[in-house]
Amino acid sequence: MMEIMAEQKHVTDADGHSSEPRRVIVISVDGSDHADHAVNWYLEHIRRPNDRLVLAHVPELTNNSYDYTLSSTSVFEEMRAEIEKSAQLLEEKYTQKLLDNNVKDAEFRIASGHVGEKLVEIALDENAALVLTGCRGLGTFRRTLLGSVSDYILHHCHCPVIVCRH
């Protein structure tokens, strides 16, 4: 698991003087172009050298109408293995991207459950100063039926939220 953590809340310079407090920024990632855009937007527009970055991944089940309790153990284990492999590849991708951009303080977190709820929970657990998320651009009808992760985060998060439109 990618994790480069700093225990201190303030960063000190070479002379030992305290600078601005460390911000914790949570970015929702799922491997989509929209998530990539949110990470790139952060790196290009608001990144600060002393930020602590938390990349949060909450895998979505592809068929929400399927009753997974009826699945055999082997089907469930196969699905779990696929999700884990996908999450590992996603972590490797973003680890390399952050290293390439000289990000030194980052963590990759994986959670399971309702995507919006878990992202809000991670932001609260991390005492985030800001949450960034992509936007899939669902139409009004689809957003009404399926729900929107970005809408959920906007309405339930304790801190400011930036929705990066692509």
Secondary structure by P-SEA (a helix, b strand, c coil): cccccccccccccccccccccbbbbbbbbcccaaaaaaaaaaacccccccbbbbbbbbbbccccccccccccaaaaaaaaaaaaaaaaaaaaaaaaaaaaacccbbbbbbbbccaaaaaaaaaaaacccbbbbbbccccaaaaaacccaaaaaaaccccbbbbbcc
